[in-house]
């Protein structure tokens, strides 16, 4: 069994075209969340649904980071 890759390593492989979105998600930390998401949305695990899942969850994470930022809303 190969060692689990870090998120950064998976991002690099994905951007280099060496892996698809499905492998990116399944080899990462969110494999269980993704499979649950597929079930909830009535879709099968595939590169297309994995890409959509990544886009949706990345947006959610960015929104949370912005909201959690203490200086949010304070523009100098």
DSSP file (Angstrom, degrees, kcal/mol; ACC not computed):
  #  RESIDUE AA STRUCTURE BP1 BP2  ACC     N-H-->O    O-->H-N    N-H-->O    O-->H-N    TCO  KAPPA ALPHA  PHI   PSI    X-CA   Y-CA   Z-CA
    1    1 A X              0   0    0      0, 0.0     2,-0.2     0, 0.0     3,-0.1   0.000 360.0 360.0 360.0 132.7    0.0    0.0    0.0
    2    2 A X        -     0   0    0      1,-0.1     3,-0.1     3,-0.0     2,-0.1  -0.482 360.0 -97.0 -82.1 153.7    1.4    3.4   -0.9
    3    3 A X        -     0   0    0     -2,-0.2     2,-0.2     1,-0.1    -1,-0.1  -0.367  46.9 -97.5 -67.3 146.6    1.6    6.2    1.6
    4    4 A X        -     0   0    0      1,-0.1     2,-0.2    -3,-0.1    -1,-0.1  -0.441  40.2-126.6 -67.2 135.3   -1.3    8.7    1.4
    5    5 A X        -     0   0    0     22,-0.3    -1,-0.1    -2,-0.2     2,-0.1  -0.501  21.7-111.9 -82.0 152.0   -0.4   11.8   -0.5
    6    6 A X     >  -     0   0    0     -2,-0.2     4,-2.3     1,-0.1     5,-0.2  -0.353  29.8-107.6 -75.3 163.7   -0.8   15.2    0.9
    7    7 A X  H  > S+     0   0    0      1,-0.2     4,-2.5     2,-0.2     5,-0.2   0.897 121.7  53.1 -57.7 -41.4   -3.5   17.6   -0.4
    8    8 A X  H  > S+     0   0    0      1,-0.2     4,-2.3     2,-0.2    -1,-0.2   0.902 107.9  49.7 -63.1 -41.8   -0.7   19.7   -2.1
    9    9 A X  H  > S+     0   0    0      1,-0.2     4,-2.3     2,-0.2    -1,-0.2   0.909 111.7  48.8 -63.5 -41.7    0.7   16.6   -3.8
   10   10 A X  H  X S+     0   0    0     -4,-2.3     4,-2.5     2,-0.2    -2,-0.2   0.900 109.5  52.1 -65.2 -40.5   -2.7   15.6   -5.1
   11   11 A X  H  X S+     0   0    0     -4,-2.5     4,-2.9     2,-0.2     5,-0.2   0.925 110.0  49.5 -60.5 -44.5   -3.3   19.2   -6.4
   12   12 A X  H  X S+     0   0    0     -4,-2.3     4,-1.9     1,-0.2    -2,-0.2   0.916 111.8  47.6 -61.7 -43.9    0.0   19.1   -8.3
   13   13 A X  H  <>S+     0   0    0     -4,-2.3     5,-2.5     2,-0.2     6,-1.0   0.900 113.5  48.7 -63.8 -41.0   -0.9   15.7   -9.9
   14   14 A X  H ><5S+     0   0    0     -4,-2.5     3,-1.2     1,-0.2    -2,-0.2   0.936 112.4  47.1 -63.9 -47.7   -4.3   16.9  -10.8
   15   15 A X  H 3<5S+     0   0    0     -4,-2.9    -1,-0.2     1,-0.3    -2,-0.2   0.809 110.4  53.4 -66.1 -29.3   -3.0   20.1  -12.3
   16   16 A X  T 3<5S-     0   0    0     -4,-1.9    -1,-0.3    -5,-0.2    -2,-0.2   0.542 114.4-118.9 -81.6  -6.8   -0.3   18.2  -14.2
   17   17 A X  T < 5S+     0   0    0     -3,-1.2    -3,-0.2    -4,-0.4    -2,-0.1   0.667  80.8 121.8  79.1  16.3   -3.0   15.9  -15.7
   18   18 A X  S   <S+     0   0    0     -5,-2.5     2,-0.3    -6,-0.2    -4,-0.2   0.720  77.0  25.1 -85.1 -21.7   -1.6   12.8  -14.1
   19   19 A X  S    S-     0   0    0     -6,-1.0    -2,-0.2    -9,-0.1     2,-0.1  -0.948  78.3-127.1-135.3 158.6   -4.8   12.0  -12.1
   20   20 A X     >  -     0   0    0     -2,-0.3     4,-2.3    -3,-0.1     5,-0.1  -0.414  36.8 -95.8 -95.5 177.5   -8.4   12.9  -12.7
   21   21 A X  H  > S+     0   0    0      1,-0.2     4,-2.6     2,-0.2     5,-0.2   0.855 121.2  57.7 -64.1 -35.0  -10.8   14.5  -10.2
   22   22 A X  H  > S+     0   0    0      1,-0.2     4,-2.8     2,-0.2     5,-0.2   0.950 110.8  41.7 -62.0 -47.9  -12.2   11.1   -9.1
   23   23 A X  H  > S+     0   0    0      1,-0.2     4,-2.5     2,-0.2    -1,-0.2   0.893 111.9  57.3 -64.5 -39.2   -8.8    9.9   -8.0
   24   24 A X  H  < S+     0   0    0     -4,-2.3     4,-0.4     1,-0.2    -2,-0.2   0.924 114.0  37.8 -55.9 -47.1   -8.0   13.3   -6.5
   25   25 A X  H >< S+     0   0    0     -4,-2.6     3,-0.7     1,-0.2     5,-0.3   0.920 117.2  49.6 -72.9 -44.2  -11.1   13.1   -4.3
   26   26 A X  H 3< S+     0   0    0     -4,-2.8    -2,-0.2     1,-0.2    -1,-0.2   0.799 113.3  46.3 -69.2 -28.3  -10.8    9.4   -3.4
   27   27 A X  T 3< S+     0   0    0     -4,-2.5   -22,-0.3    -5,-0.2    -1,-0.2   0.547 108.1  73.8 -87.7  -7.8   -7.1    9.7   -2.5
   28   28 A X  S X  S-     0   0    0     -3,-0.7     3,-0.7    -4,-0.4    -3,-0.1  -0.130 100.7 -89.7 -94.6-167.9   -7.7   12.8   -0.4
   29   29 A X  T 3  S+     0   0    0      1,-0.2     3,-0.3     2,-0.1     4,-0.2   0.608 115.5  61.3 -80.0 -13.1   -9.3   13.4    3.0
   30   30 A X  T 3>  +     0   0    0     -5,-0.3     4,-2.9     1,-0.2    -1,-0.2   0.158  62.6 114.0-105.6  21.9  -12.8   13.9    1.7
   31   31 A X  H <> S+     0   0    0     -3,-0.7     4,-2.5     1,-0.2     5,-0.2   0.926  82.7  44.5 -56.5 -48.0  -13.5   10.4    0.1
   32   32 A X  H  > S+     0   0    0     -3,-0.3     4,-2.2     1,-0.2    -1,-0.2   0.914 114.2  49.3 -65.1 -42.4  -16.2    9.5    2.6
   33   33 A X  H  > S+     0   0    0     -4,-0.2     4,-2.5     1,-0.2    -1,-0.2   0.905 111.5  50.3 -61.6 -41.4  -17.8   13.0    2.3
   34   34 A X  H  X S+     0   0    0     -4,-2.9     4,-2.7     2,-0.2    -2,-0.2   0.927 109.7  48.9 -63.8 -46.2  -17.8   12.7   -1.5
   35   35 A X  H  X S+     0   0    0     -4,-2.5     4,-2.0     1,-0.2    -1,-0.2   0.885 113.1  48.5 -62.7 -37.8  -19.4    9.2   -1.5
   36   36 A X  H  X S+     0   0    0     -4,-2.2     4,-2.6     2,-0.2    -1,-0.2   0.910 110.4  51.6 -64.3 -43.2  -22.1   10.5    0.9
   37   37 A X  H  X S+     0   0    0     -4,-2.5     4,-2.2     1,-0.2    -2,-0.2   0.896 107.9  52.2 -60.9 -42.1  -22.5   13.6   -1.4
   38   38 A X  H  X>S+     0   0    0     -4,-2.7     5,-2.6     2,-0.2     4,-0.5   0.920 110.8  47.5 -59.9 -44.8  -23.0   11.3   -4.4
   39   39 A X  H ><5S+     0   0    0     -4,-2.0     3,-1.0     1,-0.2    -2,-0.2   0.933 112.2  49.3 -62.9 -46.4  -25.6    9.3   -2.6
   40   40 A X  H 3<5S+     0   0    0     -4,-2.6    -1,-0.2     1,-0.2    -2,-0.2   0.860 116.7  41.9 -60.2 -38.0  -27.4   12.4   -1.5
   41   41 A X  H 3<5S-     0   0    0     -4,-2.2    -1,-0.2    -5,-0.2    -2,-0.2   0.374 109.7-120.8 -95.0   3.7  -27.4   13.8   -5.1
   42   42 A X  T <<5 +     0   0    0     -3,-1.0     2,-0.3    -4,-0.5    -3,-0.2   0.863  69.4 127.2  62.2  38.1  -28.3   10.5   -6.7
   43   43 A X      < -     0   0    0     -5,-2.6     2,-0.3    -6,-0.2    -1,-0.2  -0.874  57.6-119.2-124.8 158.7  -25.1   10.5   -8.8
   44   44 A X        -     0   0    0     -2,-0.3     2,-0.3    -3,-0.1     5,-0.2  -0.669  40.0 -94.2 -93.1 150.3  -22.3    7.9   -9.3
   45   45 A X        +     0   0    0     -2,-0.3     2,-0.3     4,-0.1    -1,-0.1  -0.481  67.7 138.9 -61.5 125.3  -18.7    8.6   -8.5
   46   46 A X     >  -     0   0    0     -2,-0.3     4,-2.5     1,-0.1     5,-0.2  -0.955  68.2 -96.6-157.6 169.1  -17.0    9.8  -11.7
   47   47 A X  H  > S+     0   0    0     -2,-0.3     4,-2.2     1,-0.2     5,-0.2   0.896 123.0  51.2 -59.6 -39.2  -14.5   12.4  -12.8
   48   48 A X  H  > S+     0   0    0      2,-0.2     4,-2.1     1,-0.2    -1,-0.2   0.944 113.5  41.1 -66.5 -48.5  -17.4   14.7  -13.7
   49   49 A X  H  > S+     0   0    0     -5,-0.2     4,-2.6     1,-0.2    -1,-0.2   0.867 114.5  53.5 -69.5 -33.2  -19.2   14.5  -10.4
   50   50 A X  H  X S+     0   0    0     -4,-2.5     4,-2.6     2,-0.2    -1,-0.2   0.895 108.3  50.2 -65.6 -39.4  -15.9   14.6   -8.5
   51   51 A X  H  X S+     0   0    0     -4,-2.2     4,-2.4    -5,-0.2    -2,-0.2   0.926 112.3  46.8 -63.9 -44.1  -15.0   17.8  -10.3
   52   52 A X  H  X S+     0   0    0     -4,-2.1     4,-2.6     2,-0.2    -2,-0.2   0.918 111.8  51.3 -62.8 -43.5  -18.4   19.4   -9.5
   53   53 A X  H  X S+     0   0    0     -4,-2.6     4,-2.9     2,-0.2     5,-0.3   0.921 110.0  49.2 -58.7 -46.0  -18.0   18.2   -5.8
   54   54 A X  H  X S+     0   0    0     -4,-2.6     4,-2.6     1,-0.2     5,-0.2   0.922 111.3  49.7 -61.4 -44.8  -14.6   19.8   -5.6
   55   55 A X  H  X S+     0   0    0     -4,-2.4     4,-1.8     1,-0.2    -1,-0.2   0.928 114.4  45.1 -60.3 -44.9  -15.9   23.1   -7.1
   56   56 A X  H  X S+     0   0    0     -4,-2.6     4,-2.1     1,-0.2    -2,-0.2   0.923 116.4  43.5 -66.4 -45.3  -18.8   23.2   -4.6
   57   57 A X  H  X S+     0   0    0     -4,-2.9     4,-2.6     2,-0.2    -1,-0.2   0.850 111.0  54.9 -73.4 -32.8  -16.8   22.3   -1.5
   58   58 A X  H  X S+     0   0    0     -4,-2.6     4,-2.4    -5,-0.3    -1,-0.2   0.912 109.1  48.7 -63.5 -41.1  -13.9   24.7   -2.5
   59   59 A X  H  X S+     0   0    0     -4,-1.8     4,-2.6    -5,-0.2    -2,-0.2   0.928 111.5  49.7 -63.3 -45.0  -16.5   27.5   -2.7
   60   60 A X  H  X S+     0   0    0     -4,-2.1     4,-2.2     1,-0.2    -2,-0.2   0.919 111.9  47.9 -59.3 -44.6  -17.9   26.5    0.7
   61   61 A X  H  X S+     0   0    0     -4,-2.6     4,-2.2     1,-0.2    -1,-0.2   0.891 111.6  49.5 -66.0 -39.3  -14.5   26.4    2.3
   62   62 A X  H  X S+     0   0    0     -4,-2.4     4,-2.4     2,-0.2    -1,-0.2   0.914 109.8  51.7 -66.3 -41.3  -13.5   29.8    0.8
   63   63 A X  H  X S+     0   0    0     -4,-2.6     4,-2.5     1,-0.2    -2,-0.2   0.923 110.8  48.2 -58.9 -44.5  -16.8   31.4    2.1
   64   64 A X  H  X S+     0   0    0     -4,-2.2     4,-2.5     1,-0.2    -1,-0.2   0.900 109.8  52.0 -64.5 -40.6  -16.1   30.0    5.6
   65   65 A X  H  X S+     0   0    0     -4,-2.2     4,-1.0     2,-0.2    -1,-0.2   0.907 111.0  47.7 -63.0 -40.9  -12.6   31.3    5.5
   66   66 A X  H >< S+     0   0    0     -4,-2.4     3,-0.5     1,-0.2    -2,-0.2   0.934 114.1  46.4 -64.7 -45.5  -13.8   34.8    4.5
   67   67 A X  H 3< S+     0   0    0     -4,-2.5    -2,-0.2     1,-0.2    -1,-0.2   0.845 112.3  50.8 -66.0 -33.8  -16.5   34.7    7.2
   68   68 A X  H 3< S+     0   0    0     -4,-2.5     2,-0.4    -5,-0.2    -1,-0.2   0.669  83.9 106.9 -78.2 -16.3  -14.0   33.5    9.8
   69   69 A X    X<  -     0   0    0     -4,-1.0     3,-2.2    -3,-0.5    -3,-0.0  -0.489  68.8-143.2 -67.3 121.7  -11.5   36.2    9.0
   70   70 A X  T 3  S+     0   0    0     -2,-0.4    -1,-0.2     1,-0.3    -4,-0.0   0.776  98.4  54.3 -59.9 -27.9  -11.6   38.7   11.9
   71   71 A X  T >  S+     0   0    0      2,-0.1     3,-2.4    -5,-0.0    -1,-0.3   0.369  77.0 136.1 -90.1   7.8  -11.2   41.7    9.6
   72   72 A X  T <  S+     0   0    0     -3,-2.2     3,-0.1     1,-0.3    -5,-0.0  -0.316  75.9  11.2 -57.1 128.1  -14.1   40.7    7.4
   73   73 A X  T 3  S+     0   0    0      1,-0.2     2,-0.8    -2,-0.0    -1,-0.3   0.376 100.0 109.2  86.4  -5.4  -16.2   43.7    6.6
   74   74 A X    <   +     0   0    0     -3,-2.4     2,-0.6     2,-0.0    -1,-0.2  -0.859  45.0 179.0-107.3 101.7  -13.7   46.2    7.9
   75   75 A X              0   0    0     -2,-0.8    -3,-0.0     1,-0.1    -4,-0.0  -0.897 360.0 360.0-107.5 119.5  -12.2   48.0    4.9
   76   76 A X              0   0    0     -2,-0.6    -1,-0.1     0, 0.0    -2,-0.0   0.420 360.0 360.0 -97.0 360.0   -9.6   50.6    5.6
